[in-house]
Amino acid sequence: MKKEEKYFNCVDQNVLNVKNKVILVNGATGGIGYSLVTYLSYLQNDLYLLVRNLKEGDKIKNELENKFHNKIEVIYFDYLDRNSLLNIIDLVKNLAKVDYFVNVSGIYHQPYEIINGIEKTYIVNFFNPAFLINELLKINKNLKIAVVSSITSSTKLIRKTLLLSNAKNFVSTLNNIKNKHKRYALSKHLLSSYLLYLKENQNRNITLTHPGIAVTKLFDKKNKAYNKLFYIFTPQIMKLIFMDSSKAALSILKGIDCDYTPLNKWIGPRGLFHSWGYPKIYSLNKNLLNPIENKQIFNLANKVNEQ
């Protein structure tokens, strides 16, 4: 049996709820995002692809509509462009029905860059996703949210007393971290904490997922976070060792399909370090399950976004 056929059989056998729905999904032009929207199209969902590259988005739309005959609309979207987020909020207000919002977009190890007073990694991976999701849930409290996170989200918060003291210190403490690995991990921790507060205290239907270790466009040379040799060899090594994006996307699809996962659970691959296998529901790291800290992060993020 071909690998692609095997994955589609897995979808047929395991996906129960995500059929004939209306779904907003960002990050569709990435490797895992493309595989995910392929599955969603196969399941006959109406899709709104929120993309930065409209040309690439239209290419995906035409390919999938011709293959699966579902309805797809392509809309410009960029977490570094707040106006594009406001347009999505207006879109949801005007749509008769939206069932799911799936957040796939994110940036990996980026060169240090301050934009409007905040380091870029936190804007894309934390502050603006938190803002958008919170606003969408104000419009539709029953909207199902699925967010792609990372195993690194279990990292411990640094300098917690200062970090969580007020909005100014919150931003400055994060900005003072120059290590790209730590910025990425913290951005994932903070968004997860924010969403867990919404899930626990406002009873929102939110599922955290992670794709495991897979071949993605996060290691594309356009990121410019490492030297040229890194981008020549790393993607090739990944293709030999790690699973492909089609298999990785199955965990995200399972996260969309699961209805009301328990607060302390998330969905990722089976296998060593939960990195290489088919989807499984398992426990979140205890570092993410501090309700007092999660409330503080929620309130601080909202204050920063208001500014």
Long-range contacts (C-beta under 8 A, 24 or more apart in sequence): 3-244, 3-246, 3-247, 4-246, 7-246, 7-247, 7-250, 8-39, 8-42, 10-250, 10-278, 11-39, 11-42, 11-43, 11-250, 11-253, 14-254, 14-257, 14-279, 15-39, 15-43, 15-253, 15-254, 15-257, 16-257, 17-256, 17-257, 17-259, 18-43, 18-45, 18-100, 18-253, 18-256, 18-257, 19-43, 19-44, 19-45, 20-44, 20-45, 20-46, 21-45, 21-46, 21-99, 21-100, 22-46, 22-48, 22-95, 22-97, 22-98, 22-99, 22-100, 23-47, 23-48, 23-98, 23-99, 23-100, 23-101, 23-102, 23-256, 24-48, 24-50, 24-88, 24-92, 24-98, 24-100, 24-101, 24-102, 25-49, 25-50, 25-100, 25-101, 25-102, 25-104, 26-50, 26-51, 26-77, 26-102, 26-103, 26-104, 26-105, 27-51, 27-103, 27-104, 27-105, 27-106, 27-148, 28-57, 28-60, 28-104, 29-53, 29-56, 29-57, 29-60, 30-104, 30-105, 30-216, 30-217, 30-218, 31-214, 31-215, 31-216, 31-217, 31-245, 32-104, 32-148, 32-211, 32-214, 32-216, 32-245, 32-248, 32-249, 32-252, 33-104, 33-105, 33-249, 34-60, 34-245, 35-245, 35-246, 35-248, 35-249, 36-102, 36-104, 36-249, 36-252, 36-253, 37-64, 38-64, 38-246, 38-249, 39-249, 39-250, 39-253, 40-253, 40-256, 41-65, 41-67, 41-68, 41-70, 41-72, 42-68, 44-68, 44-70, 45-70, 46-70, 46-71, 46-72, 47-71, 47-72, 47-73, 48-72, 48-73, 48-75, 48-91, 49-73, 49-74, 49-75, 50-75, 50-76, 50-77, 50-88, 50-105, 51-75, 51-76, 51-77, 52-76, 52-77, 52-78, 77-105, 79-105, 79-123, 79-124, 79-128, 79-129, 80-115, 80-120, 80-123, 80-124, 80-128, 82-128, 85-128, 85-131, 85-132, 85-135, 88-132, 88-136, 89-132, 89-135, 89-136, 89-139, 92-136, 92-139, 92-140, 92-143, 93-139, 98-140, 98-143, 99-143, 99-144, 100-143, 100-144, 100-145, 100-146, 100-256, 101-133, 101-136, 101-143, 101-144, 101-145, 101-146, 102-145, 102-146, 102-147, 102-148, 102-252, 102-256, 103-129, 103-133, 103-145, 103-146, 103-147, 103-148, 104-148, 104-252, 105-129, 106-148, 106-218, 107-184, 107-218, 107-223, 108-184, 108-218, 108-219, 108-223, 108-225, 109-180, 109-181, 109-184, 109-223, 109-225, 109-226, 110-180, 110-183, 110-184, 110-223, 110-225, 111-180, 111-224, 111-225, 112-178, 112-180, 112-183, 114-175, 117-171, 117-175, 118-171, 118-174, 118-175, 118-304, 119-174, 119-175, 119-177, 119-183, 121-180, 121-183, 121-184, 121-187, 122-174, 122-183, 122-186, 122-187, 122-190, 124-187, 125-184, 125-187, 125-188, 125-191, 126-187, 126-188, 126-190, 126-191, 126-194, 126-301, 127-301, 127-304, 127-305, 128-305, 129-191, 130-190, 130-191, 130-194, 130-195, 130-301, 130-302, 130-305, 131-301, 131-305, 133-195, 133-198, 133-206, 134-198, 134-302, 137-198, 137-202, 137-204, 141-202, 141-204, 142-205, 143-205, 144-205, 144-206, 144-207, 144-256, 144-259, 145-195, 145-204, 145-205, 145-206, 145-207, 146-206, 146-207, 146-209, 146-252, 146-255, 146-256, 147-191, 147-192, 147-195, 147-206, 147-207, 147-208, 147-209, 148-209, 148-210, 148-211, 148-252, 149-188, 149-191, 149-192, 149-208, 149-209, 149-210, 149-266, 150-184, 150-185, 150-188, 150-210, 151-210, 151-268, 151-273, 151-274, 151-275, 152-181, 152-184, 152-185, 152-188, 152-189, 153-185, 153-188, 153-189, 153-191, 153-192, 153-208, 153-210, 153-285, 153-288, 154-189, 154-284, 154-285, 154-287, 154-288, 155-182, 155-185, 155-186, 155-188, 155-189, 155-287, 156-287, 157-186, 157-189, 157-287, 157-293, 158-182, 158-186, 160-293, 164-293, 164-296, 164-297, 164-300, 166-300, 167-300, 167-303, 167-304, 167-307, 170-300, 170-304, 171-304, 180-225, 189-287, 189-288, 190-297, 190-301, 192-284, 192-288, 193-288, 193-290, 193-293, 193-294, 193-297, 193-298, 194-294, 194-297, 194-298, 194-301, 196-263, 196-284, 196-288, 196-289, 196-294, 197-291, 197-294, 197-295, 197-297, 197-298, 198-298, 199-263, 200-263, 200-291, 200-294, 201-295, 205-259, 205-260, 207-255, 207-256, 207-258, 207-261, 207-266, 207-267, 208-255, 208-266, 208-267, 208-284, 209-251, 209-252, 209-254, 209-255, 209-266, 209-267, 209-268, 210-251, 210-266, 210-267, 210-268, 210-274, 211-245, 211-248, 211-249, 211-251, 211-252, 211-268, 211-269, 212-242, 212-243, 212-248, 212-251, 212-268, 212-269, 212-271, 212-274, 212-275, 212-276, 212-277, 213-238, 213-242, 213-243, 213-273, 213-275, 213-276, 214-238, 214-242, 214-243, 214-244, 214-245, 214-247, 214-248, 215-239, 215-242, 215-243, 215-244, 215-245, 216-245, 216-248, 242-275, 242-276, 243-269, 243-276, 247-278, 250-278, 250-279, 251-278, 251-279, 253-279, 254-279, 255-279, 263-289, 264-289
